[in-house]
Amino acid sequence: MNRHLPLRTATLVALSTIVPLALTGCGSDAGATNTASAGEVTKAEKGSAKDLSDVCPATVVMQQDWQPEAEHGGMYSLVGEGYTVDTDKKTVTGPLVSGGVDTGVKIEVRSGGPATGFQPVPATMYLDKDILIGAVNTDAAIAAAEKQPTVALTSQLTVSPQILMWDPKSQDGAKTVADAAKDGDPVVTAGDVIPALLESQGMIEKKQSDLSYEGTPQRFVTEPTILQQGFATAEPYIYEKEISSWGKPIGYQLLSEIGYSIYPEPIAVRAEDVDKEADCLEKLVPVMQQAEIDYLADPDWANGVIVDIVERYQTGWTYSEGVAAYAAETMTDLDLVHDDPKSGVFGQIDGERMKEIVETFAPIMKQAGTITSDDIDPESLYDNRFIDDSISMK
């Protein structure tokens, strides 16, 4: 099966080349094929915590870092029934519904990756000020800190689903990256952050780093001795169930277990908007905290939206109901989404963890020439002021 796989490292800092946005004319398509139900909806009481109409833009625009997938489920879960799809701009717009309450505003979720010329989310946010919210990986935030600073306001996934994967037979049943890579086989990625991290830990030698990953399964299938990047929430299912030329399990290890400690795709705003949009964010951030929890509890509606719009965007990216369901289950099974361990609050950013992330990745990026200075204040990258500390997964 010729399946286009995630070129997710488009979100990694090594691919941060800025290109002009390629937004074209409107190709609105209101004919939803999503057969799931969002459930009963009531209108928010005027002035209540979920009434966003008096403090937020009429349409809250959110920018994702890649094409629609279940890892973005919290954001897509807020898109209510009756949504419309712009097949040119790769956006979906509908009433912003939180927990069965229509907040009185619309949400527009914009696809990333090819829809933005593979531009990093911070760059897109600074080019188009209509965007209020962006999903900005912490390493992308570090890379952009000097010229396009963003501030994370709440996490969504707590742990990155990024993996290195390998063929168990070719790597003698290896269970870890260290064991799988010990014989010197190529480690194939699309960015230099991951191999640089592994080199710093003595797991691989520089000569093993191969940055030629282009997002298809062809090389892994024909050269099964390589190690290759992927997502724990997608590739194990896809390679075994949907790629007929492979059709068997893969071995893998989460990169979070060996130092890839970033916050994946937290909800962020431009630094200038933390104060300017405070009245909106005071209500919106708790909505975003709860959305991720609600999505994992009942992913059917959001998964239906995701599969529907992927089909209609027609970018070459494919995404089945099976992958979406597997991803949601795996996020729970692998505990990729959980309360902040220190505070017990879902979505709260841990300052000590952020400090460690900066201390780990800023020197790597400086050495690679991605940033000119690694003197970055970790506290400038997050703000917990809008967090509702009553929200927890327990």
Salt bridges, closest charged atoms under 4 A:
ASP29 OD1 - ARG312 NH1 3.04
ASP54 OD1 - LYS283 NZ 3.65
ASP65 OD1 - HIS72 NE2 3.36
GLU69 OE1 - ARG8 NH2 2.89
GLU69 OE2 - HIS72 NE2 3.33
GLU108 OE2 - ARG110 NE 2.70
ASP128 OD2 - ARG110 NH1 2.74
GLU205 OE1 - LYS207 NZ 3.75
ASP210 OD2 - ARG219 NH1 2.68
GLU223 OE1 - ARG219 NE 3.00
GLU235 OE1 - ARG8 NH1 3.57
GLU242 OE1 - ARG3 NH1 2.88
GLU265 OE2 - HIS72 NE2 3.36
GLU272 OE2 - LYS129 NZ 3.29
GLU272 OE2 - LYS276 NZ 3.93
ASP273 OD2 - ARG270 NH2 2.95
ASP273 OD1 - LYS276 NZ 3.58
ASP275 OD1 - ARG385 NH1 2.87
ASP308 OD2 - ARG312 NH2 2.76
ASP335 OD1 - HIS338 ND1 3.45
ASP350 OD1 - LYS342 NZ 3.49
GLU359 OE2 - LYS355 NZ 2.73
ASP383 OD2 - ARG385 NH2 3.02
